[in-house]
Amino acid sequence: MTSTLLFIHGTGVRQQGLAASMKLLQAQVAEYLPGWKIAPCPWGDAFGAALNKHGASVPSYVRTGDPTPSLDAQQRARWTLLADDPLIELRVAPDEAYLGAPPGPDIWGVRIAALRDDAAIEALLSNAGLPAQWAPFIDSVLADVEWQTVVTALTLSEAAASPLVARALVAGLQARLRELNLPTLAVAMRDALADALVPPLGGPPAGIKDWLLERMTAYGRRRRGSLTDLTSPVVGDILRYQARGSTLRDFIGLNVENTGARVLLAHSLGGIAAVDWLALEKRPVDVLITVGSQAAFFYEIDALASRVLGSGLPDFFPERWLNIYDENDILGYPAAGIFKGKVLDLQVDNGAPFPEAHGAYFSNRTQVWPAIADFLKGG
């Protein structure tokens, strides 16, 4: 007797993409799961996001637009990462060819050291209500072995490295202010300080804008409509699910009934919807396999539609749940630490960076498919 897996796809997938995915999935199932077949739950076109008013909400949808909000979001994300690790941009800075001595030691021993007694920087901080904080902070940086190791390893020229080092110093100062229970710099002052640090670190004079961000802004303005078409299915599907998720969950139920599937194989947002559907009431499903899913993360931030934070999963939830994630996929999350005793986590390496890693699970023949086969045999 043939058993059926129901495949619940993730965000941004529409008819053409699903057809390509099913071709791959059917080939893998035929090889790794003899006696099984796989059927799609094609929810994207019916219940995914679409510009139902032909882009009327998008400024100059057809012709142009203003990408400033998305660039602002990128800047916020950058400073969020820097708050966690002030050296992060320097750690991942690219290698550059150089003539003569490497730039890093001079950036450390000359440029940063000279900042200690920079009167203009001290005056800027005094105006922000933080007098006498700069010199002690630079002293602490110069005494820090990790700072020295990272900066002296830089092969970027001073001009190229200056904005990265400036942001690292500002983020480090913010961390020190938090440790001292002092008020941190407001965004405008934070950015002003970062700009003021660039020239003494060997960068261009103050007032010259970030060349790359300007180019990105111009690029986005010319392509606002096409960029919206590219990104709105992915982001929009998540937003629409949060607002109208019952339609997708009902569709999963209909497809389970029509196919007789007792196993759900769910990717990305499909995994969130599958967990929600299974957690609402007892279902005729024995096994759940989630791949690159955010279900545990949604629960942890109290955004999972079916379960309030702290309520856990109900007793009728399927006893067999395999959750597969790749640490290089920033949209894939482990679940065992959140739903203790309810799920088995499997970490894999799809051999690709993000975002490719998020879509590469079903091409992973060495880890993903053998694990799925073993898990189903165990049932």
KELUMSE-380960 format. One line per field, with one value per residue: residue number from 1; residue in one letter; x negated, y negated, z negated of N, C-alpha, C in turn. Coordinates in steps of 0.05 Angstrom, whole numbers, plus 5000, padded with zeros to 4 digits. Atoms other than C-alpha are relative to their C-alpha. Layout:
N
pos NUM;...
code A;...
nu X;...
nv Y;...
nw Z;...
cau X;...
cav Y;...
caw Z;...
cu X;...
cv Y;...
cw Z;...
END
This chain:
379
pos 1;2;3;4;5;6;7;8;9;10;11;12;13;14;15;16;17;18;19;20;21;22;23;24;25;26;27;28;29;30;31;32;33;34;35;36;37;38;39;40;41;42;43;44;45;46;47;48;49;50;51;52;53;54;55;56;57;58;59;60;61;62;63;64;65;66;67;68;69;70;71;72;73;74;75;76;77;78;79;80;81;82;83;84;85;86;87;88;89;90;91;92;93;94;95;96;97;98;99;100;101;102;103;104;105;106;107;108;109;110;111;112;113;114;115;116;117;118;119;120;121;122;123;124;125;126;127;128;129;130;131;132;133;134;135;136;137;138;139;140;141;142;143;144;145;146;147;148;149;150;151;152;153;154;155;156;157;158;159;160;161;162;163;164;165;166;167;168;169;170;171;172;173;174;175;176;177;178;179;180;181;182;183;184;185;186;187;188;189;190;191;192;193;194;195;196;197;198;199;200;201;202;203;204;205;206;207;208;209;210;211;212;213;214;215;216;217;218;219;220;221;222;223;224;225;226;227;228;229;230;231;232;233;234;235;236;237;238;239;240;241;242;243;244;245;246;247;248;249;250;251;252;253;254;255;256;257;258;259;260;261;262;263;264;265;266;267;268;269;270;271;272;273;274;275;276;277;278;279;280;281;282;283;284;285;286;287;288;289;290;291;292;293;294;295;296;297;298;299;300;301;302;303;304;305;306;307;308;309;310;311;312;313;314;315;316;317;318;319;320;321;322;323;324;325;326;327;328;329;330;331;332;333;334;335;336;337;338;339;340;341;342;343;344;345;346;347;348;349;350;351;352;353;354;355;356;357;358;359;360;361;362;363;364;365;366;367;368;369;370;371;372;373;374;375;376;377;378;379
code M;T;S;T;L;L;F;I;H;G;T;G;V;R;Q;Q;G;L;A;A;S;M;K;L;L;Q;A;Q;V;A;E;Y;L;P;G;W;K;I;A;P;C;P;W;G;D;A;F;G;A;A;L;N;K;H;G;A;S;V;P;S;Y;V;R;T;G;D;P;T;P;S;L;D;A;Q;Q;R;A;R;W;T;L;L;A;D;D;P;L;I;E;L;R;V;A;P;D;E;A;Y;L;G;A;P;P;G;P;D;I;W;G;V;R;I;A;A;L;R;D;D;A;A;I;E;A;L;L;S;N;A;G;L;P;A;Q;W;A;P;F;I;D;S;V;L;A;D;V;E;W;Q;T;V;V;T;A;L;T;L;S;E;A;A;A;S;P;L;V;A;R;A;L;V;A;G;L;Q;A;R;L;R;E;L;N;L;P;T;L;A;V;A;M;R;D;A;L;A;D;A;L;V;P;P;L;G;G;P;P;A;G;I;K;D;W;L;L;E;R;M;T;A;Y;G;R;R;R;R;G;S;L;T;D;L;T;S;P;V;V;G;D;I;L;R;Y;Q;A;R;G;S;T;L;R;D;F;I;G;L;N;V;E;N;T;G;A;R;V;L;L;A;H;S;L;G;G;I;A;A;V;D;W;L;A;L;E;K;R;P;V;D;V;L;I;T;V;G;S;Q;A;A;F;F;Y;E;I;D;A;L;A;S;R;V;L;G;S;G;L;P;D;F;F;P;E;R;W;L;N;I;Y;D;E;N;D;I;L;G;Y;P;A;A;G;I;F;K;G;K;V;L;D;L;Q;V;D;N;G;A;P;F;P;E;A;H;G;A;Y;F;S;N;R;T;Q;V;W;P;A;I;A;D;F;L;K;G;G
nu 4983;5016;4995;5002;5009;4989;5020;4990;5023;5005;4993;5008;4998;4976;4996;5024;5020;4991;5004;5028;5005;4988;5016;5022;4990;4991;5023;5012;4982;5002;5026;5004;4976;4985;4974;4987;4996;4998;4979;5004;4979;5007;4985;5012;4984;4973;5000;5023;4997;5000;4993;4973;4992;5019;5022;4991;5012;5029;5006;5009;5005;5009;5023;5022;4992;5019;5007;5012;4993;5015;5028;5000;4999;5027;5017;4992;5009;5029;5007;4992;5022;5022;4995;5007;5028;5010;5021;4990;5006;5028;5006;4993;5010;5014;5029;5007;5029;5012;5029;5014;4990;4971;4988;4988;5015;4999;4973;4999;5020;5002;4974;4983;5014;4999;4973;4997;5001;4987;4983;4974;4983;4993;4980;4975;4988;4992;4975;4980;4997;5017;5027;5022;4996;5013;5028;5000;4990;5022;5020;4990;5003;5029;5009;4985;5015;4983;5000;5026;5003;4982;5007;5026;4998;4987;5016;4987;5013;4988;4976;4978;4994;4992;4972;4995;5013;4985;4976;5008;5006;4975;4986;5015;4993;4973;5000;5013;4980;4980;5012;5002;4973;4998;4983;5015;4997;4977;5008;5012;5026;5016;5008;5018;5026;5012;5010;5022;5024;5011;5025;5024;5007;5012;4980;4995;4991;4972;4981;4998;4981;5007;4997;4985;4972;4989;4995;4978;4976;4993;4992;4973;4980;4995;4989;4982;4979;5010;5009;4977;4991;5018;5001;4975;4988;5013;4992;4971;4988;5002;4981;4973;4994;4995;4974;4979;5011;4980;4994;5021;4998;4977;5009;5016;4981;4987;5019;5004;4976;4998;5022;5003;5027;5004;5025;5003;5027;4993;5023;4998;4974;4983;5004;4985;4972;4995;5000;4975;4977;5000;4997;4974;4983;5012;4999;5007;5028;5017;5028;5005;5028;5003;5026;5004;4975;5002;4978;5010;5005;4975;4990;5016;4994;4971;4987;4989;4971;4985;5008;5011;5025;4997;4980;5011;4983;4979;5006;4993;5019;5014;5022;5024;5006;5029;5004;5026;5009;5028;5008;5005;4973;4991;4972;4996;5004;4995;4974;5000;5003;4975;4979;5016;4988;4980;5012;5028;5014;5023;5015;5014;5015;4992;5023;4994;4995;4974;4974;4998;4997;4971;4987;5017;4996;4990;5022;5020;4996;5017;4990;4971;4983;5004;4988;4971;4994;5003;4979;4975;5002;4997;4972
nv 5024;5024;5021;5027;5024;5025;5021;5027;5017;5024;5026;5009;4979;5001;4975;4992;4991;4975;4978;4993;4987;4973;4982;4992;4984;4973;4984;4993;4981;4975;4987;4996;4990;4982;4995;5025;5021;5026;5017;5028;5016;5024;5022;5026;5017;5004;5013;5016;5028;5011;5029;4998;5026;5005;5017;5027;5008;5003;5026;4998;4972;4993;5016;5007;4997;5008;4977;5009;4983;4974;5006;5005;4974;4988;5014;4991;4972;5002;5009;4979;4981;5013;5002;4974;4997;5024;4994;4981;5008;4997;4971;4989;5018;4985;5004;5017;5001;5025;5003;5007;4989;4997;5024;4996;5010;5029;5008;4996;5014;5028;5013;4997;5011;5030;5009;5003;5029;5016;5019;5003;4978;5005;5022;4989;4984;5019;5012;4979;4995;4978;5010;4983;4972;4990;4991;4973;4979;4993;4985;4973;4987;4995;4979;4976;4983;4992;5023;5002;4978;5004;5023;4997;4980;5013;5006;5022;5026;5016;5013;4980;4989;5021;5000;4976;5005;5020;4988;4982;5016;5011;4977;4994;5021;4995;4977;5010;5017;4982;4987;5020;5010;5028;5001;4995;5021;4999;4992;5022;5004;4976;5002;5023;4991;4982;5017;5016;4983;4990;5013;4994;4972;4998;5000;5026;5021;4998;5012;4983;4979;4972;4997;4977;5005;5018;4985;4982;5016;5007;4976;4993;5020;4994;4973;4994;4981;4973;4990;4992;4975;4980;4995;5000;4973;4987;5015;5002;4975;4999;5019;4992;4976;5009;5013;4983;4973;4978;4990;4981;4976;4985;4988;4977;4979;4990;4984;4975;4983;4991;4982;4979;5002;4998;5013;5027;5010;5028;5017;5029;5008;4976;4987;5014;4994;4972;4998;5012;4983;4976;5007;5010;4978;4974;4997;4973;5002;4986;5010;5027;5006;5028;5005;5029;5012;5020;4995;5003;5028;5013;4995;5014;5029;5001;5007;4976;5004;4979;4995;5023;4994;4987;4978;4975;4986;4983;4972;4986;5006;4976;4993;4997;5025;5004;5028;5001;5028;5005;5024;5021;5010;5016;4996;4973;5001;4976;5001;4983;5016;5014;4980;4978;4974;4997;5002;4992;5018;4991;5021;4992;5020;4998;5007;5025;5022;5011;4987;4975;4978;4996;4984;4978;4976;4977;4990;4988;4972;4985;5003;5004;4978;4976;5005;4997;4971;4986;5009;4987;4971;4997;5000
nw 5000;4997;5020;4988;5014;4989;5001;5004;4992;5016;4991;4974;4980;4984;4984;4985;5019;5012;4980;5000;5026;5000;4983;5016;5023;4990;4994;5025;5014;4986;5006;5029;5014;4983;5012;5007;4980;5012;4987;5008;5012;4984;5012;4994;4982;5011;5026;5004;4997;4972;4999;4990;4988;4980;5010;5007;5026;4996;4986;4973;4997;4974;4990;5018;5027;5020;5016;5025;5023;5001;5008;5029;5013;4998;5020;5027;5003;5003;5027;5019;5001;5013;5028;5011;4996;4986;4980;4980;4972;4997;4999;4974;4979;4979;4997;4977;4994;5009;4995;5024;5025;5002;5012;5026;5022;5000;5009;5029;5016;4994;4997;5023;5023;4999;5006;5029;5008;4979;5013;4986;5008;5029;5000;4990;5022;5021;4991;5003;5029;5009;5001;5012;4996;4977;5005;5013;4982;4982;5016;5003;4974;4995;5018;4994;4982;4977;4982;4987;4982;4977;4984;4987;4978;4977;4976;4986;5003;5021;4990;4999;5026;5019;5010;5016;5027;5013;5011;5022;5023;5010;5013;5025;5019;5009;5019;5025;5013;5012;5023;5021;5006;4990;4976;4975;4980;4983;4973;4985;5011;4993;4973;4998;5011;4981;4978;5009;5004;4974;4990;5014;4996;4973;4980;4987;5018;5008;4981;4976;5007;4995;4971;4993;5006;4980;4975;5005;5000;4972;4988;5009;4990;4972;4996;5023;4992;4996;5026;5015;4989;5008;5028;5014;5006;5023;5024;5001;5009;5029;5011;4995;5017;5027;5001;4989;5000;5001;4973;4993;5017;4990;4975;5008;5008;4976;4985;5015;4995;4972;4994;5020;5011;5029;5006;4988;4996;4998;4998;5006;5010;5001;5026;5020;4995;5007;5029;5009;4993;5017;5028;5006;5008;4992;4971;4991;4991;5019;5000;4989;4994;4993;4988;4998;5010;5021;5019;5027;5004;5003;5027;5021;5000;5005;4975;4988;5001;5014;5028;5015;5013;5026;5000;4988;4980;5013;5001;4975;4978;4992;5018;4984;4985;4993;4992;4987;4996;4993;5013;4980;4992;5022;5003;5011;5029;5016;5015;5024;5025;5005;5004;5012;5000;4978;4974;4997;4983;4985;4987;4975;4986;4972;4983;4986;5018;4999;5003;4985;5019;5007;4980;4991;5016;4985;4983;5018;4998;5019;5027;5004;4992;5017;5026;4997;4996;5026;5019;4992;5006;5029;5007
cau 5000;4973;4966;4972;4932;4967;4917;4934;4889;4862;4865;4863;4877;4926;4949;4886;4839;4881;4879;4803;4801;4848;4806;4746;4786;4817;4749;4721;4781;4776;4703;4705;4776;4798;4872;4887;4914;4915;4973;4971;5012;5011;5032;4988;5032;5097;5077;5010;5000;5014;5018;5093;5099;5043;4991;5034;5002;4931;4905;4897;4904;4894;4840;4800;4803;4766;4728;4708;4750;4715;4647;4665;4683;4615;4581;4622;4604;4530;4530;4568;4512;4460;4493;4483;4412;4379;4324;4370;4359;4284;4284;4316;4280;4254;4180;4149;4082;4034;3964;3913;3933;4003;4051;4079;4022;4021;4096;4088;4024;4029;4101;4139;4086;4088;4163;4153;4138;4183;4214;4269;4294;4292;4331;4383;4394;4396;4451;4488;4483;4427;4364;4298;4321;4280;4208;4224;4262;4203;4156;4201;4200;4124;4118;4164;4127;4187;4193;4119;4121;4180;4157;4084;4106;4142;4115;4164;4135;4146;4197;4237;4232;4248;4325;4322;4273;4314;4378;4341;4316;4385;4417;4362;4375;4449;4435;4389;4443;4493;4445;4436;4511;4502;4550;4529;4525;4589;4590;4574;4515;4492;4490;4457;4402;4391;4385;4337;4291;4282;4232;4184;4186;4161;4227;4256;4274;4339;4400;4385;4442;4437;4425;4454;4518;4527;4520;4568;4618;4614;4619;4681;4715;4709;4735;4786;4840;4798;4766;4835;4856;4794;4800;4874;4894;4843;4855;4928;4943;4918;4958;5020;5015;5011;5075;5114;5081;5145;5155;5088;5099;5168;5135;5085;5142;5177;5114;5102;5173;5168;5100;5106;5036;5014;4948;4937;4872;4872;4821;4812;4879;4912;4882;4913;4981;4974;4957;5015;5064;5042;5044;5115;5149;5135;5120;5113;5037;4984;4918;4896;4830;4812;4754;4725;4784;4795;4849;4807;4785;4856;4876;4819;4838;4912;4932;4955;5029;5050;5012;5001;4931;4925;4982;4937;4966;5030;5029;5062;5006;4970;4920;4870;4841;4774;4749;4691;4651;4585;4548;4530;4605;4625;4698;4689;4695;4685;4748;4728;4708;4776;4822;4786;4800;4845;4795;4729;4682;4633;4580;4554;4507;4536;4469;4495;4497;4561;4609;4592;4588;4662;4682;4628;4655;4689;4625;4586;4580;4528;4565;4637;4666;4631;4656;4727;4725;4698;4749;4807;4781;4779;4854
cav 5000;4932;4879;4805;4745;4678;4623;4554;4504;4439;4365;4335;4400;4396;4446;4446;4451;4505;4547;4544;4562;4621;4649;4650;4677;4733;4755;4755;4792;4844;4857;4851;4870;4929;4943;4870;4814;4740;4692;4616;4569;4511;4453;4397;4374;4381;4354;4320;4245;4205;4132;4135;4061;4066;4031;3972;3972;3969;3899;3894;3969;3972;3919;3901;3897;3884;3943;3902;3944;4009;3976;3950;4021;4045;3992;4012;4085;4066;4028;4085;4133;4083;4076;4151;4150;4083;4118;4157;4116;4118;4193;4205;4149;4174;4183;4131;4132;4080;4054;4050;4060;4085;4028;4059;4044;3970;3965;3993;3961;3894;3877;3906;3887;3814;3812;3813;3738;3716;3652;3649;3718;3701;3637;3676;3723;3665;3634;3700;3696;3746;3707;3743;3809;3813;3819;3875;3912;3908;3931;3991;4007;4001;4049;4100;4158;4178;4108;4107;4176;4159;4090;4107;4164;4115;4113;4059;3991;3938;3903;3968;3990;3922;3927;3998;3979;3917;3957;4009;3954;3922;3990;4004;3937;3951;4018;3983;3931;3987;4021;3956;3945;3880;3856;3881;3838;3821;3844;3775;3766;3838;3826;3757;3789;3844;3792;3750;3809;3827;3771;3781;3856;3841;3835;3779;3712;3707;3691;3741;3791;3866;3879;3948;3927;3870;3918;3967;3911;3889;3961;3973;3909;3930;4000;3993;4029;4088;4094;4096;4151;4189;4183;4175;4249;4271;4216;4209;4283;4279;4217;4244;4310;4272;4234;4288;4353;4392;4396;4431;4477;4497;4511;4557;4596;4602;4629;4679;4704;4708;4743;4786;4763;4783;4747;4672;4647;4572;4519;4449;4414;4480;4508;4453;4465;4540;4533;4485;4531;4592;4554;4530;4597;4672;4687;4752;4741;4785;4750;4678;4661;4587;4560;4490;4470;4412;4445;4447;4375;4352;4387;4357;4286;4303;4297;4369;4364;4429;4428;4372;4369;4416;4462;4512;4562;4600;4674;4692;4661;4715;4752;4757;4690;4682;4610;4600;4535;4508;4457;4420;4411;4353;4372;4442;4452;4510;4528;4579;4526;4493;4553;4600;4673;4660;4654;4683;4631;4647;4597;4603;4566;4552;4527;4458;4389;4352;4341;4401;4445;4435;4467;4521;4572;4616;4620;4645;4718;4736;4711;4690;4747;4804;4772;4767;4840;4864;4823;4852;4923;4912;4902
caw 5000;5020;4965;4979;4955;4962;4979;4952;4986;4957;4971;5040;5077;5134;5188;5230;5171;5139;5203;5203;5129;5138;5195;5148;5089;5130;5153;5083;5054;5108;5090;5014;4996;5038;5026;5015;5059;5047;5061;5060;5017;5068;5024;5053;5110;5072;5004;5013;5016;5080;5099;5106;5125;5176;5132;5113;5043;5072;5089;5164;5170;5245;5253;5191;5116;5051;5019;4958;4909;4930;4925;4856;4838;4862;4819;4758;4770;4776;4710;4676;4696;4673;4606;4596;4623;4638;4678;4724;4787;4775;4764;4832;4870;4937;4951;4997;5032;5005;5019;4964;4892;4875;4857;4794;4746;4766;4758;4688;4664;4697;4717;4658;4607;4631;4620;4544;4541;4599;4573;4626;4607;4532;4547;4586;4527;4478;4519;4513;4437;4431;4413;4396;4424;4488;4463;4413;4467;4516;4460;4449;4524;4528;4469;4500;4533;4576;4605;4620;4653;4698;4719;4732;4777;4824;4895;4918;4932;4879;4924;4935;4863;4831;4831;4804;4748;4733;4724;4682;4636;4630;4615;4564;4531;4528;4494;4443;4428;4416;4369;4330;4327;4365;4420;4488;4550;4587;4660;4688;4641;4652;4727;4718;4676;4727;4782;4741;4729;4803;4822;4764;4779;4850;4886;4929;4898;4859;4901;4957;4956;4956;5030;5030;4995;5044;5102;5069;5059;5132;5154;5112;5134;5206;5193;5136;5175;5196;5127;5096;5144;5124;5049;5034;5043;4991;4939;4957;4947;4875;4861;4893;4855;4790;4808;4847;4828;4819;4894;4904;4844;4871;4938;4905;4874;4941;4974;4918;4927;5003;5004;4942;4922;4852;4857;4868;4898;4888;4908;4878;4868;4886;4822;4781;4813;4803;4729;4719;4755;4715;4649;4656;4651;4660;4733;4773;4780;4748;4767;4778;4812;4813;4854;4847;4805;4757;4715;4651;4660;4670;4606;4567;4588;4574;4647;4660;4676;4644;4578;4528;4500;4440;4461;4497;4546;4532;4515;4581;4622;4663;4621;4679;4703;4738;4745;4794;4795;4822;4781;4845;4858;4815;4826;4798;4723;4675;4636;4583;4533;4540;4546;4498;4508;4569;4625;4650;4679;4735;4755;4826;4871;4940;4965;4984;4953;4937;4973;5017;4955;4941;5006;5009;4959;5011;5052;4992;5009;4956;4894;4904;4944;4907;4842;4868;4891;4824;4786;4826;4819;4744;4745
cu 4982;5008;4995;4989;5015;4979;5013;4977;4999;5007;4990;5003;5027;5000;4975;4978;5007;4996;4971;4993;5011;4985;4976;5009;5009;4977;4986;5016;4998;4974;4998;5023;5017;5026;5014;5004;5003;5020;4996;5025;4996;5015;4991;5018;5027;4999;4975;5006;4999;5006;5028;5011;4978;4978;5008;4988;4971;4995;4989;4993;4988;4973;4977;5009;4978;4994;4989;5008;4984;4971;4998;5001;4973;4981;5007;4989;4970;4993;5010;4978;4976;5004;4993;4970;4989;4979;5010;4993;4970;4992;5005;4991;4985;4970;4996;4970;4989;4970;4987;5011;5030;5012;5009;4984;4999;5027;5002;4981;4998;5028;5017;4987;5002;5028;5004;5002;5013;5021;5028;5019;5010;5022;5027;5014;5009;5026;5023;5005;4983;4971;4981;5005;4982;4972;5000;5010;4977;4978;5009;4997;4971;4989;5013;4986;5017;5002;4974;4997;5016;4991;4973;5000;5013;4980;5013;4983;5013;5027;5024;5008;5012;5029;5005;4988;5016;5025;4994;4995;5026;5016;4987;5006;5028;5001;4988;5020;5021;4989;4997;5027;5003;5019;4983;5007;5026;4990;4986;4972;4982;4989;4980;4972;4986;4989;4975;4974;4987;4975;4975;4991;4989;5020;5004;5010;5029;5018;5002;5016;4989;5006;5018;5030;5013;5006;5024;5027;5009;5010;5029;5021;5008;5015;5020;5021;4990;4989;5024;5011;4983;5003;5028;5012;4988;5009;5030;5013;4999;5020;5029;5008;5006;5028;5023;4992;5020;5006;4980;5003;5024;4992;4982;5018;5014;4982;4993;5023;5000;4978;4997;4972;5000;4974;4999;4970;5002;4974;5007;5027;5020;4998;5015;5030;5007;5002;5026;5024;5001;5005;5028;5020;4988;5005;4992;4972;4982;4972;5000;4970;4999;4971;4997;5024;4995;5020;4991;4994;5026;5012;4985;5006;5030;5015;5012;5030;5015;4994;4989;4974;5004;5020;4989;5018;5020;4992;5006;4982;4984;4975;4973;4997;4970;4997;4971;4993;4970;4992;4993;5026;5011;5031;5007;4992;5002;5025;4999;4997;5025;5023;4987;5016;5020;4988;4971;4988;4978;4987;4985;4984;5006;4979;5004;5003;5029;5001;5002;5004;5029;5015;4985;5004;5006;4980;4978;5004;4984;5011;5030;5016;4994;5013;5030;5008;4997;5022;5027;4999;5004;5029;5013
cv 4975;4980;4973;4980;4976;4978;4973;4981;4974;4974;4995;5020;4997;5024;5010;5011;5026;5024;5009;5015;5029;5019;5010;5019;5028;5018;5010;5021;5027;5015;5008;5012;5018;5008;4975;4983;4974;4983;4972;4989;4972;4975;4973;4983;4993;4982;4983;4970;4992;4971;4998;4974;4991;4979;4972;4990;4994;4974;5005;5029;5007;4987;4997;5004;4992;5024;4993;5018;5026;4995;4993;5026;5014;4987;5009;5028;5000;4992;5020;5021;4988;4998;5027;5005;4976;5006;5016;4993;5003;5029;5011;4982;5016;4994;4983;5003;4973;5000;4992;5013;5002;4976;5003;4989;4970;4990;5002;4982;4971;4986;5002;4988;4969;4990;4993;4971;4983;4981;4997;5023;4997;4978;5010;5016;4982;4987;5020;5006;5022;4991;5021;5030;5011;5011;5026;5022;5008;5015;5029;5016;5008;5022;5027;5017;5008;4978;4999;5022;4995;4977;5003;5020;4988;4997;4978;4975;4984;4987;5020;5009;4979;5001;5025;4997;4979;5011;5019;4984;4988;5022;5008;4979;5003;5023;4991;4982;5017;5013;4981;4989;4971;5000;5004;4978;5004;5006;4978;4995;5024;4997;4976;5008;5018;4985;4984;5016;5009;4985;5006;5029;5005;5000;4973;4979;5003;4986;5016;5024;5028;5006;5023;4996;4981;5016;5019;4984;4993;5025;5007;4981;5007;5026;5007;5020;5028;5013;5009;5026;5023;5008;5004;5028;5012;4986;5000;5026;5003;4981;5009;5024;4991;4987;5019;5029;5022;5011;5021;5025;5017;5015;5024;5024;5012;5018;5026;5019;5011;5020;5024;5000;5002;4987;4973;4993;4970;4983;4972;4993;5023;5015;4986;5007;5029;5004;4988;5018;5025;4994;4990;5021;5026;5004;5029;5001;5012;4987;4972;4998;4971;4995;4970;4984;4981;5004;4995;4971;4984;5005;4985;4970;4996;4990;5024;4999;5019;5003;4975;5009;5011;5022;5026;5011;5018;5030;5015;4993;5026;5005;5001;4975;4998;4972;4998;4971;5000;4974;4977;4989;4984;5000;5027;5000;5028;4997;5016;4985;4984;5019;5026;5026;5005;5002;5009;4980;5015;4976;5011;4977;5003;4991;4974;4978;4991;4979;5027;5024;5006;5017;5025;5026;5024;5009;5013;5030;5016;4998;5000;5025;5026;4997;5003;5030;5015;4993;5014;5030;5005;5000;5026
cw 5000;4978;5012;4980;5013;4996;4999;5004;4983;5014;5029;5023;5015;5020;5014;4982;4987;5019;5000;4974;4999;5017;4984;4977;5009;5006;4975;4985;5014;4993;4970;4985;5018;4985;4991;5025;4986;5016;4990;4986;5012;4990;5010;5017;4988;4975;4994;5005;5029;4998;5013;5012;5020;4991;4993;4974;5002;5015;5027;5008;5027;5007;4980;4971;4981;4982;4972;4976;4999;4993;4971;4985;5000;4979;4972;4995;4995;4971;4979;4998;4986;4970;4986;5002;5015;5022;5024;5028;5005;5003;5028;5023;5021;5000;5025;5004;4992;5007;4974;4975;4999;4986;4971;4976;4998;4991;4969;4985;5004;5000;4975;4975;5000;4993;4970;4993;5022;4987;5013;4991;4971;4998;5009;4978;4977;5007;4997;4970;4989;5000;4987;5003;5023;4994;4985;5018;5019;4985;4997;5026;5004;4981;5005;5022;5024;5020;5016;5021;5026;5018;5014;5022;5025;5023;5017;4997;4978;5010;5001;4972;4981;4992;4983;4972;4985;4988;4977;4975;4988;4985;4974;4979;4989;4979;4973;4984;4987;4975;4976;4992;5007;5025;5025;5020;5016;5029;5015;4990;5005;5029;5004;4990;5020;5024;4993;4997;5026;5009;4983;5002;5029;5022;5013;4980;4993;5020;5025;4992;5007;5030;5007;4994;5020;5025;4996;5001;5028;5015;4993;5010;5029;5004;4978;5007;5002;4974;4983;5010;4991;4971;4987;4997;4975;4974;4997;4991;4970;4987;5004;4983;4972;4997;5009;5001;5001;5027;5009;4983;5009;5026;4995;4993;5024;5015;4985;5005;5028;5007;4982;4988;4970;4992;5014;5002;5006;4999;4992;4988;5000;4974;4978;5002;4991;4969;4989;5005;4982;4971;4993;4992;5010;5030;5008;5012;4978;4997;5012;5004;5009;5009;5003;4990;4977;4978;4971;4994;4997;4973;4979;4999;4997;5025;5014;4995;4982;4970;4987;4986;4972;5000;5011;5022;4987;5001;5026;5023;5007;4983;5016;5017;5003;5011;5011;5005;5006;4987;5019;5011;4977;4996;4990;4971;4987;4983;4974;4974;4993;4994;4989;5000;5023;5027;5000;5020;5016;5014;5024;5011;5030;5019;5015;4979;5002;5023;5014;4981;4993;5020;5008;4985;5018;5021;4984;4998;4979;4971;4998;5008;4985;4973;5001;5003;4974;4981;5007;4995;4970;4991;5005
END
